[in-house]
Amino acid sequence: MLRRKRPVGLPRGLERPQSSGSDVYMARRNDLIAWGRKYSMWPFNFGLSCCYVEMATSITSKYDISRFGSEIIRGSPREADVMVVAGTVFAKMAPLVLHMYEQMMEPRWVICMGSCASSGGMYDIYSVVQGVDSFLPVDVYVQGCPPSPDSFMRGLVLLGEAVATEKRPLSWVVGPQGVIRTVKPSLRDNMRPERQKQTDLRSPDEV
Amino acid sequence: MIATTGTIGELSERFGAGSLHAQPTKDGVPTVWAGVERFRDVLAWLKSTQGGSYTMLLDITAIDERSRAHRENQPPADFSVVYHLVSMDRNQDVRLKVALQGPNPTLRTITDLWPNADWYERETWDMFGITFEGHPHLRRILTPPWWEGHPLRKEHPARATEMGPYHMTSEDAQRMLATMEFKPEDWGMKRESGDHQYMFLNIGPQHPATHGILRLTVQLDGEEIVDVVPDIGFHHRGAEKMGERQTWHTYIPYTDRIDYLGGLLNNFPYVLAVEKLAGIEIPERAQVIRVMMAELFRVISHLVFYGTFSADLGQMSPLFWMFNDRERAFDIVEAVTGGRMHPAWFRIGGVAMDLPTGWDRMVRDFITYMRKRLRDYDVTVMKNRIIKARTVGIGSVSQEEAIAWGATGPFLRATGVDWDLRKKRPYGGYEKFEFDVPTGTHGDSYDRVAVHVEEIRQSLRIMEQCLNNMPAGQYKADHPLATPPRKERTMHDIETLINHFLGVSWGPVVPAGEAIAVAEGSKGNHSYYLVSDGGTMSYRTRIRTPSFAHIQMVPMLCRGLTVPDLVAILGSIDYVLADIDR
């Protein structure tokens, strides 16, 4: 039988039984749930610094992250899925960041938006923690100072792709516990072949 | 440039020539040193009408003089506390300095003379360890309560990497949070009155309505606000200490991030101050380019303010529309500078590069587009009955109160005071432009927003004049300290190449001296007071920001109102957390 390319947006391993005309689809339970999670990741309305303005810009119409399922920005961590650490992690704010993270319910993910959250950025200074990964587990690092809304959305989509392949326990009483995550890809390495093909660089001297 | 005005002469006459010491500075601000015993009398006299009506205390800061080499014409001091006063009647500034000795000096407070001295003295205590006797609540303001040491002292480490790896477990976090627990007794508040108790509501630091990480603890009597205690410092990035570790040129990106909505508006006072110290004159084309980009960023910043204000009061669509307008403005910024929010595009001596061809078409389209949108927004936002009901008469402040608390910019102009530095003390080429300065009448939340909206229109007007009258010429000055020198010349003669190399690696060596440049930022008077010790890095970078003074006023504005009014007031004060905490 011909192998058709699966359209984007469907659960992994979605199969339609041989008998045509049937409306029954088969997939593994884990994949279906992971698919549902991927397309409904609600960010936590948590901005620390300048990156938050670009995150807010990505929520507005030109960029619109709700196309990717992040329809609702929750004000309370208890209702959110993704904590986007958008901005510098200050020494005075660090215990609160951890406090917010602890209030989020599993499954929860963390996106480091911007250089300051990833590593302290250009602020190697006494009052800034050099990267939120000193005390939080981070899933995606988005680079930029601040990352443009396109970069942030790319980070969100990347997280979605990772979430779709995660294996999580469905219950705390049944089955193996612990989350099995994908290995974090480096976009820089993955995109290098494509970028090396760019030879036509536009000059900044004209619009 | 020796400072010569009537003020120093009058002070000598009043207090005796021997008791005060005049210091020449490069910015023309009369600077006098007074002794510890007399400085309060001098300040009180300056504030009075006979003394010159220096009714606004713009800034209090300090300088750690212990490792400073070039202190000619200055009395010996380990620390000096600097008071910067402004007289609107005379349109003049004066700077008073007090010399202090010893590792932990003390000085009397001036919170009885100016109410806004409260937070400035707390910051000086926090950063330098100078105790202000008689201060009502001398406690840390920018650093966390568990911090040890005073960051701006020269012995305090600057870099986080010099302080060991960061560890924080959940238990550590709980311990730190416990130190931040609010205790009403610390602030002189009672927990109950008569037969009922007050409720202490914690708003923030994570809260959509606080426009950033700002914590407000509100003392409520039922629904009525009795008092508010703002807690800042959650956004403290040590920009002033960073200035002492970066060259004059590499510090420019740090300035962008002070008022993070303002972009190039932040570069402006910083490069102006360095240019004063270095004695650089800017060519006309560079001036007009700077003014145009600065006004474009004023529009960008005001659009965020306008959108978030309407969102705070319940409207959703204007926020989205205004952010879309901002995207069109960012198209221009990206085409000209390469960056969006933080271009860091101004340079010491001019701008980074010339404008691209085709810029005029983009700017013209934007101005036409934006003018129409503003008319639409007037109907949707400013004429809306609910918005008017929630902001007219709410959070009013009188002209005297605003000046006494150090309010500047649109906040001050909403009370009716016509104080815009672009008109009163034109800098950077603004004297060549025609524009009006909008003022309000009641100083309430509605007037503050109305002033901002009209300012967008005036900024578009200035941009149109830049568009129609852009002079030809150089985009950067031909001065040895202009950093980096224009690239075209570096390939032709070796001296320029050497200068270019040194300028971008070692950095320009700015002659010793002190200079302040105060600019009209989008939020108010934004100033950089730079002290150079004749090196490649600043000895002291003092950033006086408008939002610090404005948030100090929040308790006063909210008393007797309700929490929704507090939200409306916060939405109408244009502030940014990085502007408050730096």
Boltz contact constraints between the chains, C-beta under 6 A:
constraints:
  - contact:
      token1: [A, 45]
      token2: [B, 208]
      max_distance: 6.0
  - contact:
      token1: [A, 46]
      token2: [B, 206]
      max_distance: 6.0
  - contact:
      token1: [A, 50]
      token2: [B, 257]
      max_distance: 6.0
  - contact:
      token1: [A, 50]
      token2: [B, 260]
      max_distance: 6.0
  - contact:
      token1: [A, 57]
      token2: [B, 323]
      max_distance: 6.0
  - contact:
      token1: [A, 60]
      token2: [B, 320]
      max_distance: 6.0
  - contact:
      token1: [A, 60]
      token2: [B, 323]
      max_distance: 6.0
  - contact:
      token1: [A, 61]
      token2: [B, 320]
      max_distance: 6.0
  - contact:
      token1: [A, 61]
      token2: [B, 324]
      max_distance: 6.0
  - contact:
      token1: [A, 62]
      token2: [B, 324]
      max_distance: 6.0
  - contact:
      token1: [A, 62]
      token2: [B, 327]
      max_distance: 6.0
  - contact:
      token1: [A, 75]
      token2: [B, 208]
      max_distance: 6.0
  - contact:
      token1: [A, 90]
      token2: [B, 234]
      max_distance: 6.0
  - contact:
      token1: [A, 91]
      token2: [B, 144]
      max_distance: 6.0
  - contact:
      token1: [A, 92]
      token2: [B, 144]
      max_distance: 6.0
  - contact:
      token1: [A, 92]
      token2: [B, 233]
      max_distance: 6.0
  - contact:
      token1: [A, 92]
      token2: [B, 234]
      max_distance: 6.0
  - contact:
      token1: [A, 93]
      token2: [B, 213]
      max_distance: 6.0
  - contact:
      token1: [A, 93]
      token2: [B, 234]
      max_distance: 6.0
  - contact:
      token1: [A, 94]
      token2: [B, 168]
      max_distance: 6.0
  - contact:
      token1: [A, 95]
      token2: [B, 173]
      max_distance: 6.0
  - contact:
      token1: [A, 95]
      token2: [B, 176]
      max_distance: 6.0
  - contact:
      token1: [A, 95]
      token2: [B, 177]
      max_distance: 6.0
  - contact:
      token1: [A, 98]
      token2: [B, 173]
      max_distance: 6.0
  - contact:
      token1: [A, 123]
      token2: [B, 237]
      max_distance: 6.0
  - contact:
      token1: [A, 124]
      token2: [B, 159]
      max_distance: 6.0
  - contact:
      token1: [A, 124]
      token2: [B, 160]
      max_distance: 6.0
  - contact:
      token1: [A, 124]
      token2: [B, 161]
      max_distance: 6.0
  - contact:
      token1: [A, 125]
      token2: [B, 238]
      max_distance: 6.0
  - contact:
      token1: [A, 125]
      token2: [B, 242]
      max_distance: 6.0
  - contact:
      token1: [A, 126]
      token2: [B, 151]
      max_distance: 6.0
  - contact:
      token1: [A, 126]
      token2: [B, 160]
      max_distance: 6.0
  - contact:
      token1: [A, 126]
      token2: [B, 238]
      max_distance: 6.0
  - contact:
      token1: [A, 127]
      token2: [B, 236]
      max_distance: 6.0
  - contact:
      token1: [A, 127]
      token2: [B, 238]
      max_distance: 6.0
  - contact:
      token1: [A, 128]
      token2: [B, 160]
      max_distance: 6.0
  - contact:
      token1: [A, 129]
      token2: [B, 166]
      max_distance: 6.0
  - contact:
      token1: [A, 130]
      token2: [B, 160]
      max_distance: 6.0
  - contact:
      token1: [A, 134]
      token2: [B, 166]
      max_distance: 6.0
  - contact:
      token1: [A, 135]
      token2: [B, 168]
      max_distance: 6.0
  - contact:
      token1: [A, 146]
      token2: [B, 341]
      max_distance: 6.0
  - contact:
      token1: [A, 205]
      token2: [B, 356]
      max_distance: 6.0
  - contact:
      token1: [A, 206]
      token2: [B, 356]
      max_distance: 6.0
  - contact:
      token1: [A, 206]
      token2: [B, 357]
      max_distance: 6.0
  - contact:
      token1: [A, 206]
      token2: [B, 358]
      max_distance: 6.0
  - contact:
      token1: [A, 207]
      token2: [B, 335]
      max_distance: 6.0
  - contact:
      token1: [A, 207]
      token2: [B, 356]
      max_distance: 6.0
  - contact:
      token1: [A, 207]
      token2: [B, 358]
      max_distance: 6.0
